[in-house]
Amino acid sequence: MRGGRGNTIGSLALIVLVLFFAAAGDAAPVPTPPKPGPPVNAPLTIVSLGDSTVSGEGAGDYDPGTDGQNGDWCHRSAHAEIHETKLPGVVKTVNLACSGANSTQIGLGTAVHYTERSQTAQLAALATRNRVVAIVVAVGANDDPHFAEVLNNCVTAWVHQGSCSAGFEAAWQHRINAMVPKVVKVLRDIRTAMAAVHYQPSDYQLILQSYAAPIGPNVAGDLLSLNGCPFREVDLHWVRTTAVHALDTGLRRAAADAGTRFLDLADAGIGHEACSGGNNEWFTRLTVAWQDISNQQRVGHALQESFHPNARGQAAFANCLSQFLATNDPAATCLAGRDGVLHPAALVSG
């Protein structure tokens, strides 16, 4: 009797367990939370980070608050390259670039430039509200090369009837070499910041863009003066053929080291440099904001627009960038086609 009763109890327990697990199997599965990632129902957005060449310095129509107000001289233009760039599905363009910015102010860190914090930190915050699909960066010229200061020194040399290029020639490559790791850090900082807000590298394109020469040797004689381009011809040749190309080569190396796409603009402005001829020019000539001369708070920026891409130049570079974004080429150079329009030609690695 006892043995039979024990078997009965054991059988009942087994039946209860079977029914329990059967019921559990029929229960609705617990939903798996979605994996973190870019915001789904957010506007597709492309963003620019960098210095004056992409902020829109020289193109005019600056965004409110970036034309000296409260110390902000970022000079972000409504005509900036990013606002002229087209990519299917993209409905929003954001310009975070700031005139005069260098790598420490563009990458992650505590540096403040013209009252503004790190551009990469601003990008990360933006990327949580917008689905960022492309980031275009121009950085390096304001680091060790100090390219704007070089041009200023060349103008000063012209005033004193001298030349500037001989003084820069010997150390120029050393300046470029010192710049490269700083640019690599910026590109890696951007990847780090985007990963922190749950973006994978495949979620967006990251493009490093180089610099077009703003001046060249094809200057009309009467414009080799304070009326336009006060440079010695030897210095025009050096900037066009040596300085800009060495800078471009260094940036291409930085892009390769950081695993970033690269758009070469070194020859993009040929025939369109400042003082090359009327409405064909894509760069500002020596430009003085005369209304700022008598204003103590603004006089230090009265020449800031000189030798930067104007609205036509920004639009021309944007057209090439738009085409490049639509390809899978790791690197390309913007060159004028038979139609006179810039097109990206794929660069061979190496």
C-alpha positions as CSV (number, residue, x, y, z in Angstrom):
1,M,0.0,0.0,0.0
2,R,2.7,2.5,0.9
3,G,4.7,1.7,-2.2
4,G,1.6,2.1,-4.4
5,R,0.7,5.4,-2.7
6,G,4.3,6.7,-3.3
7,N,4.1,5.8,-7.0
8,T,0.8,7.6,-7.3
9,I,2.2,10.8,-5.8
10,G,5.2,10.6,-8.0
11,S,3.1,10.2,-11.1
12,L,0.9,13.2,-10.1
13,A,4.1,15.3,-9.6
14,L,5.3,14.3,-13.0
15,I,2.0,15.2,-14.6
16,V,2.1,18.6,-12.9
17,L,5.6,19.4,-14.1
18,V,4.7,18.4,-17.7
19,L,1.6,20.6,-17.6
20,F,3.7,23.5,-16.2
21,F,6.3,23.4,-18.8
22,A,3.7,22.9,-21.6
23,A,1.9,26.0,-20.3
24,A,5.2,28.0,-20.1
25,G,5.9,27.0,-23.7
26,D,2.6,28.4,-24.8
27,A,3.2,31.7,-23.0
28,A,3.9,34.8,-25.1
29,P,7.7,35.4,-25.4
30,V,9.2,38.3,-23.6
31,P,10.0,41.0,-26.2
32,T,13.7,41.6,-26.8
33,P,14.5,45.3,-26.4
34,P,15.8,46.9,-29.6
35,K,19.6,47.2,-29.9
36,P,20.9,50.7,-29.4
37,G,21.6,52.5,-32.7
38,P,21.0,55.7,-34.6
39,P,17.5,57.3,-34.1
40,V,15.1,55.5,-36.5
41,N,12.4,58.1,-37.2
42,A,14.7,61.1,-37.5
43,P,15.7,63.3,-40.4
44,L,18.6,62.0,-42.5
45,T,21.3,64.6,-42.0
46,I,24.8,65.4,-43.3
47,V,27.2,67.5,-41.2
48,S,30.4,69.5,-41.8
49,L,33.1,69.9,-39.2
50,G,36.3,71.9,-39.6
51,D,37.7,75.3,-40.3
52,S,37.1,78.4,-42.5
53,T,37.2,76.5,-45.8
54,V,33.9,74.6,-44.9
55,S,32.4,77.1,-42.4
56,G,31.8,79.4,-45.4
57,E,34.3,82.1,-44.5
58,G,34.3,84.6,-47.5
59,A,30.9,83.5,-48.8
60,G,28.9,86.0,-46.9
61,D,25.3,85.7,-45.4
62,Y,26.6,84.4,-42.1
63,D,24.3,82.7,-39.7
64,P,23.0,84.9,-36.9
65,G,25.4,84.9,-33.9
66,T,28.5,83.8,-35.9
67,D,29.6,87.2,-37.3
68,G,31.2,88.6,-34.1
69,Q,28.2,88.6,-31.8
70,N,29.3,87.9,-28.3
71,G,32.8,87.0,-29.5
72,D,31.6,84.3,-32.0
73,W,33.5,84.7,-35.3
74,C,32.8,81.3,-36.8
75,H,31.4,82.9,-39.9
76,R,29.0,80.0,-40.9
77,S,27.6,80.9,-44.2
78,A,24.2,80.1,-45.7
79,H,26.3,79.3,-48.9
80,A,28.7,76.9,-47.1
81,E,29.6,73.7,-49.0
82,I,27.5,71.4,-46.8
83,H,24.3,73.4,-47.6
84,E,24.9,73.0,-51.3
85,T,25.6,69.2,-51.1
86,K,23.0,66.8,-52.3
87,L,22.5,63.2,-51.2
88,P,19.4,61.1,-51.9
89,G,17.0,61.0,-48.9
90,V,18.9,63.7,-47.0
91,V,16.6,66.5,-45.8
92,K,18.9,68.3,-43.4
93,T,22.4,69.9,-43.5
94,V,24.2,71.1,-40.5
95,N,27.3,73.2,-40.5
96,L,29.4,72.9,-37.2
97,A,32.6,74.2,-38.8
98,C,34.2,77.4,-37.4
99,S,36.6,79.8,-39.0
100,G,40.1,79.5,-37.6
101,A,39.5,76.2,-35.8
102,N,42.4,73.7,-35.4
103,S,42.5,70.1,-34.5
104,T,42.2,70.6,-30.7
105,Q,39.0,72.6,-31.2
106,I,37.5,70.2,-33.7
107,G,38.3,66.9,-32.0
108,L,37.3,65.8,-28.5
109,G,38.6,67.9,-25.6
110,T,37.9,71.0,-23.5
111,A,39.3,73.6,-25.9
112,V,37.0,76.5,-26.7
113,H,37.2,78.5,-29.9
114,Y,35.3,81.7,-30.4
115,T,33.1,80.8,-27.4
116,E,32.2,77.4,-28.9
117,R,33.0,73.9,-27.5
118,S,34.4,70.9,-29.3
119,Q,32.8,70.4,-32.7
120,T,32.9,66.6,-32.3
121,A,31.1,66.9,-29.0
122,Q,28.4,69.0,-30.7
123,L,28.2,66.4,-33.5
124,A,27.6,63.6,-30.9
125,A,24.7,65.5,-29.4
126,L,23.3,66.3,-32.8
127,A,23.5,62.6,-33.8
128,T,21.1,61.6,-31.0
129,R,18.3,63.7,-32.5
130,N,19.1,63.3,-36.2
131,R,20.2,60.3,-38.2
132,V,23.6,61.4,-39.4
133,V,24.6,59.6,-42.6
134,A,27.6,61.6,-43.7
135,I,30.3,63.8,-42.0
136,V,32.6,66.0,-44.0
137,V,35.8,67.3,-42.3
138,A,38.4,69.9,-43.2
139,V,41.2,70.1,-40.6
140,G,44.9,70.6,-40.5
141,A,45.7,73.9,-42.2
142,N,45.4,75.8,-38.9
143,D,47.7,73.4,-37.0
144,D,51.4,73.3,-37.7
145,P,51.2,74.6,-41.3
146,H,49.4,77.8,-40.1
147,F,48.5,78.3,-43.7
148,A,46.5,81.6,-43.2
149,E,49.6,83.1,-41.4
150,V,51.7,82.0,-44.3
151,L,49.5,84.0,-46.7
152,N,49.6,87.0,-44.4
153,N,53.4,86.8,-44.2
154,C,53.5,86.7,-48.0
155,V,51.4,89.8,-48.2
156,T,53.7,91.6,-45.7
157,A,56.7,90.5,-47.7
158,W,55.2,92.0,-50.8
159,V,54.7,95.3,-49.0
160,H,58.4,95.3,-48.1
161,Q,59.3,94.3,-51.6
162,G,60.5,90.9,-50.6
163,S,59.5,87.2,-51.0
164,C,58.1,84.8,-48.4
165,S,58.4,81.3,-49.9
166,A,62.2,80.9,-49.3
167,G,61.6,81.4,-45.6
168,F,59.0,78.6,-45.4
169,E,60.5,76.1,-47.9
170,A,63.0,74.3,-45.7
171,A,60.6,73.6,-42.8
172,W,57.3,73.1,-44.7
173,Q,57.5,69.3,-44.9
174,H,58.3,69.2,-41.2
175,R,55.2,71.2,-40.5
176,I,53.1,68.8,-42.6
177,N,54.6,65.8,-40.8
178,A,53.8,67.3,-37.4
179,M,50.2,68.0,-38.5
180,V,49.4,64.4,-39.7
181,P,48.9,62.7,-36.3
182,K,46.7,65.5,-35.1
183,V,44.4,65.1,-38.0
184,V,44.3,61.3,-37.4
185,K,43.3,61.9,-33.8
186,V,40.4,64.1,-34.9
187,L,39.1,61.4,-37.3
188,R,39.4,58.8,-34.5
189,D,37.7,61.2,-32.0
190,I,34.8,61.4,-34.4
191,R,34.5,57.6,-34.6
192,T,34.7,57.4,-30.8
193,A,32.0,60.1,-30.3
194,M,29.7,58.4,-32.8
195,A,30.2,55.0,-31.2
196,A,29.3,56.5,-27.8
197,V,25.9,57.4,-29.2
198,H,25.4,53.9,-30.7
199,Y,26.5,54.5,-34.3
200,Q,28.4,51.8,-36.2
201,P,31.0,52.9,-38.8
202,S,28.7,51.4,-41.4
203,D,25.9,53.8,-40.4
204,Y,27.6,56.9,-41.9
205,Q,30.2,58.1,-44.3
206,L,33.3,60.0,-42.9
207,I,35.2,62.1,-45.4
208,L,38.3,64.1,-44.9
209,Q,38.5,66.9,-47.5
210,S,41.7,68.7,-48.4
211,Y,42.3,72.3,-49.5
212,A,42.2,74.0,-52.8
213,A,44.8,76.6,-53.6
214,P,43.2,80.1,-53.2
215,I,45.9,81.8,-55.3
216,G,48.0,80.9,-58.3
217,P,50.4,82.3,-60.9
218,N,47.7,83.2,-63.4
219,V,47.1,86.7,-62.0
220,A,46.5,89.7,-64.1
221,G,49.4,92.1,-63.7
222,D,47.3,95.0,-62.5
223,L,45.9,92.8,-59.7
224,L,49.3,92.0,-58.2
225,S,48.7,94.8,-55.7
226,L,46.6,95.8,-52.8
227,N,43.7,96.0,-55.2
228,G,43.5,92.2,-55.3
229,C,46.4,89.8,-54.7
230,P,49.6,91.5,-53.3
231,F,52.0,88.6,-53.8
232,R,55.3,88.1,-55.6
233,E,55.1,85.7,-58.6
234,V,57.6,83.3,-57.0
235,D,55.4,83.1,-53.9
236,L,52.3,82.5,-56.0
237,H,54.1,79.6,-57.7
238,W,55.3,78.2,-54.4
239,V,51.8,78.2,-52.8
240,R,50.2,76.7,-55.8
241,T,52.7,74.0,-56.7
242,T,54.5,73.2,-53.5
243,A,52.7,74.3,-50.3
244,V,49.1,73.1,-51.2
245,H,50.3,69.8,-52.7
246,A,52.4,68.9,-49.7
247,L,49.5,69.7,-47.4
248,D,47.3,67.6,-49.6
249,T,49.7,64.6,-49.5
250,G,49.9,64.8,-45.7
251,L,46.1,64.8,-45.4
252,R,45.7,61.9,-47.7
253,R,48.2,60.0,-45.5
254,A,46.1,60.9,-42.4
255,A,42.9,59.7,-44.0
256,A,44.6,56.4,-44.9
257,D,45.9,56.0,-41.3
258,A,42.5,56.6,-39.9
259,G,40.6,54.4,-42.4
260,T,38.6,57.4,-43.7
261,R,37.5,58.3,-47.2
262,F,39.5,61.2,-48.8
263,L,38.5,63.9,-51.2
264,D,41.4,65.8,-52.8
265,L,40.7,69.4,-53.7
266,A,44.3,70.5,-54.3
267,D,43.8,71.1,-58.1
268,A,40.0,71.8,-57.9
269,G,40.5,75.6,-58.1
270,I,42.9,75.8,-61.1
271,G,41.8,78.6,-63.3
272,H,39.5,80.0,-60.7
273,E,41.9,81.3,-58.1
274,A,41.6,84.8,-56.6
275,C,42.5,87.5,-59.2
276,S,42.3,85.0,-62.1
277,G,39.5,86.9,-63.8
278,G,36.1,88.4,-62.8
279,N,33.1,86.2,-62.3
280,N,35.2,83.1,-62.9
281,E,36.9,83.4,-59.5
282,W,36.0,80.9,-56.8
283,F,38.0,82.7,-54.1
284,T,37.9,86.1,-52.5
285,R,40.6,88.6,-53.2
286,L,42.2,90.7,-50.5
287,T,39.0,91.8,-48.7
288,V,38.7,94.5,-46.2
289,A,35.5,95.0,-44.1
290,W,35.8,98.7,-44.1
291,Q,32.8,99.1,-41.8
292,D,34.8,97.3,-39.1
293,I,37.9,99.4,-39.3
294,S,36.6,102.0,-36.9
295,N,35.1,99.4,-34.5
296,Q,37.6,98.4,-31.8
297,Q,35.8,95.1,-31.2
298,R,35.8,94.1,-34.9
299,V,38.9,95.7,-36.4
300,G,41.0,92.6,-35.7
301,H,38.7,90.6,-38.1
302,A,38.5,93.2,-40.8
303,L,40.6,91.0,-43.2
304,Q,39.2,87.6,-42.1
305,E,37.4,86.9,-45.4
306,S,40.5,87.3,-47.6
307,F,41.5,84.3,-49.8
308,H,38.7,81.9,-48.9
309,P,36.2,80.1,-51.2
310,N,33.3,82.5,-52.2
311,A,29.7,81.3,-52.7
312,R,30.6,80.1,-56.3
313,G,33.6,78.1,-55.0
314,Q,31.5,76.5,-52.2
315,A,28.9,75.5,-54.7
316,A,31.5,74.0,-57.1
317,F,33.2,72.0,-54.4
318,A,29.7,70.8,-53.1
319,N,28.9,69.5,-56.5
320,C,32.0,67.3,-56.6
321,L,31.4,66.2,-53.0
322,S,27.8,65.2,-53.8
323,Q,29.1,63.0,-56.6
324,F,31.7,61.5,-54.4
325,L,29.2,60.6,-51.7
326,A,27.3,58.6,-54.2
327,T,30.3,56.4,-54.9
328,N,32.1,53.7,-52.9
329,D,35.5,55.0,-53.9
330,P,37.8,55.3,-50.9
331,A,39.5,58.4,-52.4
332,A,39.0,60.7,-55.3
333,T,40.3,64.0,-56.6
334,C,38.1,66.8,-57.9
335,L,39.0,67.8,-61.4
336,A,37.2,69.9,-64.1
337,G,35.6,67.9,-66.9
338,R,35.0,69.0,-70.4
339,D,31.8,70.6,-69.2
340,G,33.9,72.8,-66.9
341,V,32.3,71.3,-63.8
342,L,34.2,69.5,-61.1
343,H,33.9,65.7,-61.0
344,P,35.5,63.2,-58.7
345,A,38.2,61.0,-60.3
346,A,39.1,57.9,-58.3
347,L,42.5,58.0,-56.8
348,V,44.7,54.9,-56.9
349,S,45.9,53.9,-53.4
350,G,49.5,54.1,-52.6
